């Protein structure tokens, strides 16, 4: 495993402090070559593992309806998310979850909002809110209310953009810093 001082590609990055903090706490890790690749896409499997870990939801030994999940290193985390009922609209198709595919900002926010604030409803107030899929609107709104998400500097949310590893780390740190109930 890489230690925080070994990461070669985060110096000066806007999420450097967050990434170093999470590496130190053994929540996220770099790649074997000593990089973190903060601007690369986070995959569905990576994000769900982090979300289940940060929210202290653990894992499940259950099998899912998705062969790619059942064969994945992330199976226990995704199976737990499926058990919790928060994975609607996250899968790629009926047969494939898309474990190693990029997760979009809308999908990441939907998972997080459904998990942490399932009863909060409202309309997100971004300049591109019309681009937010109906299934993601309430959980995105909930995630903003919890202080876990903010839009981009230009007032957009860009729901269909892929979530980067740096953005993912930032969200996870915010979840870990939520006040205990």
Kinemage of the C-alpha trace (Angstrom):
@kinemage 1
@onewidth
@group {chain A} dominant
@subgroup {mainchain}
@vectorlist {calphas} color= white
{ca unk a 1} P 0.000 0.000 0.000
{ca unk a 2} L 1.151 3.518 -0.715
{ca unk a 3} L 1.612 5.920 2.128
{ca unk a 4} L 0.433 9.496 1.900
{ca unk a 5} L 3.930 10.823 1.294
{ca unk a 6} L 4.477 8.450 -1.615
{ca unk a 7} L 1.705 9.726 -3.884
{ca unk a 8} L 3.436 11.367 -6.805
{ca unk a 9} L 0.570 13.146 -8.571
{ca unk a 10} L -1.460 15.077 -5.995
{ca unk a 11} L 0.936 17.838 -4.952
{ca unk a 12} L -0.826 21.150 -5.534
{ca unk a 13} L -4.108 19.469 -6.548
{ca unk a 14} L -7.231 21.142 -5.115
{ca unk a 15} L -8.104 17.922 -3.247
{ca unk a 16} L -4.579 17.178 -2.015
{ca unk a 17} L -5.334 17.651 1.704
{ca unk a 18} L -8.478 15.506 1.495
{ca unk a 19} L -6.716 12.731 -0.401
{ca unk a 20} L -3.795 12.722 2.055
{ca unk a 21} L -6.218 12.623 4.999
{ca unk a 22} L -8.159 9.670 3.572
{ca unk a 23} L -5.005 7.762 2.642
{ca unk a 24} L -3.751 8.300 6.194
{ca unk a 25} L -7.029 6.897 7.562
{ca unk a 26} L -6.743 3.970 5.125
{ca unk a 27} L -10.052 4.861 3.471
{ca unk a 28} L -8.677 5.404 -0.029
{ca unk a 29} L -5.431 4.291 -1.541
{ca unk a 30} L -3.279 5.029 -4.501
{ca unk a 31} L -2.238 2.703 -7.255
{ca unk a 32} L 0.776 0.413 -7.086
{ca unk a 33} L 2.788 2.866 -9.172
{ca unk a 34} L 2.467 5.516 -6.442
{ca unk a 35} L -0.168 7.631 -8.198
{ca unk a 36} L -3.672 8.535 -7.072
{ca unk a 37} L -4.887 9.803 -10.478
{ca unk a 38} L -7.260 12.383 -8.964
{ca unk a 39} L -8.754 13.461 -12.303
{ca unk a 40} L -9.494 9.924 -13.504
{ca unk a 41} L -13.052 8.661 -13.328
{ca unk a 42} L -14.193 6.910 -10.189
{ca unk a 43} L -15.843 3.586 -11.029
{ca unk a 44} L -19.174 2.421 -9.649
{ca unk a 45} L -17.391 -0.249 -7.615
{ca unk a 46} L -14.836 2.172 -6.157
{ca unk a 47} L -17.449 4.758 -5.229
{ca unk a 48} L -19.888 2.281 -3.660
{ca unk a 49} L -17.058 0.733 -1.616
{ca unk a 50} L -16.144 4.190 -0.312
{ca unk a 51} L -19.770 5.122 0.353
{ca unk a 52} L -20.527 1.907 2.266
{ca unk a 53} L -17.274 2.319 4.231
{ca unk a 54} L -17.803 6.000 5.068
{ca unk a 55} L -21.424 5.425 6.105
{ca unk a 56} L -20.361 2.371 8.125
{ca unk a 57} L -22.856 0.163 6.315
{ca unk a 58} L -20.479 -2.766 5.933
{ca unk a 59} L -20.845 -5.485 3.333
{ca unk a 60} L -23.211 -8.297 2.407
{ca unk a 61} L -22.385 -11.850 1.436
{ca unk a 62} L -25.505 -12.066 -0.713
{ca unk a 63} L -25.397 -12.685 -4.441
{ca unk a 64} L -26.898 -10.089 -6.743
{ca unk a 65} L -28.657 -10.401 -10.090
{ca unk a 66} L -25.522 -9.047 -11.777
{ca unk a 67} L -22.809 -11.533 -12.775
{ca unk a 68} L -20.229 -8.728 -13.019
{ca unk a 69} L -20.898 -7.807 -9.373
{ca unk a 70} L -20.752 -11.398 -8.164
{ca unk a 71} L -17.294 -11.794 -9.737
{ca unk a 72} L -16.007 -8.388 -8.569
{ca unk a 73} L -13.656 -7.407 -5.749
{ca unk a 74} L -16.424 -4.927 -4.790
{ca unk a 75} L -19.168 -7.580 -4.529
{ca unk a 76} L -19.736 -7.288 -0.772
{ca unk a 77} L -20.116 -3.510 -0.894
{ca unk a 78} L -22.396 -3.448 -3.936
{ca unk a 79} L -24.476 -6.339 -2.593
{ca unk a 80} L -24.969 -4.304 0.598
{ca unk a 81} L -26.034 -1.244 -1.430
{ca unk a 82} L -28.466 -3.414 -3.410
{ca unk a 83} L -29.810 -4.861 -0.111
{ca unk a 84} L -30.389 -1.310 1.123
{ca unk a 85} L -32.452 -0.562 -1.997
{ca unk a 86} L -30.425 2.445 -3.111
{ca unk a 87} L -29.220 1.193 -6.500
{ca unk a 88} L -32.162 2.029 -8.800
{ca unk a 89} L -30.926 3.534 -12.106
{ca unk a 90} L -27.303 2.824 -11.236
{ca unk a 91} L -26.977 -0.396 -13.230
{ca unk a 92} L -25.965 -0.369 -16.887
{ca unk a 93} L -28.544 -2.983 -17.937
{ca unk a 94} L -30.655 -5.793 -16.485
{ca unk a 95} L -27.697 -8.157 -16.905
{ca unk a 96} L -24.820 -5.870 -15.995
{ca unk a 97} L -24.249 -3.476 -13.136
{ca unk a 98} L -21.150 -1.945 -14.718
{ca unk a 99} L -18.887 -2.312 -11.690
{ca unk a 100} L -15.798 -1.021 -13.480
{ca unk a 101} L -17.584 1.656 -15.511
{ca unk a 102} L -17.409 5.337 -14.572
{ca unk a 103} L -20.081 6.585 -12.185
{ca unk a 104} L -21.855 9.802 -13.120
{ca unk a 105} L -22.334 12.699 -10.743
{ca unk a 106} L -26.106 12.034 -10.768
{ca unk a 107} L -25.624 8.346 -9.905
{ca unk a 108} L -23.150 9.120 -7.116
{ca unk a 109} L -25.461 11.728 -5.622
{ca unk a 110} L -28.482 9.437 -5.940
{ca unk a 111} L -26.728 6.665 -3.999
{ca unk a 112} L -25.600 9.068 -1.301
{ca unk a 113} L -28.890 10.941 -0.905
{ca unk a 114} L -30.960 7.745 -0.825
{ca unk a 115} L -28.677 6.264 1.817
{ca unk a 116} L -28.271 9.266 4.098
{ca unk a 117} L -31.496 11.256 3.699
{ca unk a 118} L -34.124 9.049 2.059
{ca unk a 119} L -37.054 11.187 3.195
{ca unk a 120} L -35.759 14.573 2.029
{ca unk a 121} L -37.417 15.861 -1.122
{ca unk a 122} L -36.975 19.013 -3.101
{ca unk a 123} L -35.812 20.499 -6.375
{ca unk a 124} L -32.095 21.137 -6.845
{ca unk a 125} L -31.343 24.773 -7.694
{ca unk a 126} L -28.626 24.556 -10.338
{ca unk a 127} L -28.544 26.413 -13.628
{ca unk a 128} L -28.707 23.028 -15.385
{ca unk a 129} L -31.271 21.386 -13.066
{ca unk a 130} L -33.373 20.569 -16.149
{ca unk a 131} L -30.619 18.069 -17.073
{ca unk a 132} L -30.964 16.175 -13.786
{ca unk a 133} L -32.898 12.911 -14.300
{ca unk a 134} L -36.158 12.688 -12.321
{ca unk a 135} L -34.889 9.702 -10.319
{ca unk a 136} L -31.894 11.705 -9.079
{ca unk a 137} L -33.587 15.032 -8.220
{ca unk a 138} L -34.634 14.333 -4.619
{ca unk a 139} L -31.393 12.621 -3.553
{ca unk a 140} L -29.303 15.363 -5.205
{ca unk a 141} L -31.360 17.967 -3.346
{ca unk a 142} L -30.904 15.971 -0.107
{ca unk a 143} L -27.134 15.733 -0.648
{ca unk a 144} L -26.919 19.501 -1.114
{ca unk a 145} L -28.981 20.069 2.063
{ca unk a 146} L -26.601 17.817 4.008
{ca unk a 147} L -23.667 19.885 2.757
{ca unk a 148} L -22.174 16.941 0.896
{ca unk a 149} L -22.494 18.412 -2.583
{ca unk a 150} L -22.183 21.780 -4.142
{ca unk a 151} L -22.418 22.777 -7.739
{ca unk a 152} L -19.615 23.907 -9.942
{ca unk a 153} L -18.285 27.458 -9.842
{ca unk a 154} L -20.540 28.382 -12.766
{ca unk a 155} L -23.734 27.275 -10.969
{ca unk a 156} L -24.087 24.003 -12.872
{ca unk a 157} L -24.273 20.484 -11.472
{ca unk a 158} L -23.400 18.577 -14.672
{ca unk a 159} L -25.286 15.441 -13.620
{ca unk a 160} L -24.175 13.317 -16.557
{ca unk a 161} L -20.469 14.104 -16.144
{ca unk a 162} L -18.362 11.354 -14.644
{ca unk a 163} L -17.314 11.732 -11.015
{ca unk a 164} L -13.545 12.037 -10.625
{ca unk a 165} L -11.527 10.236 -7.974
{ca unk a 166} L -10.779 13.621 -6.357
{ca unk a 167} L -14.486 14.541 -6.244
{ca unk a 168} L -15.282 11.115 -4.836
{ca unk a 169} L -12.687 11.516 -2.074
{ca unk a 170} L -14.086 14.949 -1.208
{ca unk a 171} L -17.647 13.625 -0.879
{ca unk a 172} L -16.503 10.681 1.228
{ca unk a 173} L -14.576 12.936 3.610
{ca unk a 174} L -17.688 15.114 4.028
{ca unk a 175} L -19.791 12.025 4.826
{ca unk a 176} L -17.251 10.947 7.426
{ca unk a 177} L -17.440 14.412 8.988
{ca unk a 178} L -21.244 14.438 9.274
{ca unk a 179} L -22.405 14.809 12.868
{ca unk a 180} L -23.398 11.480 14.388
{ca unk a 181} L -27.137 11.069 14.821
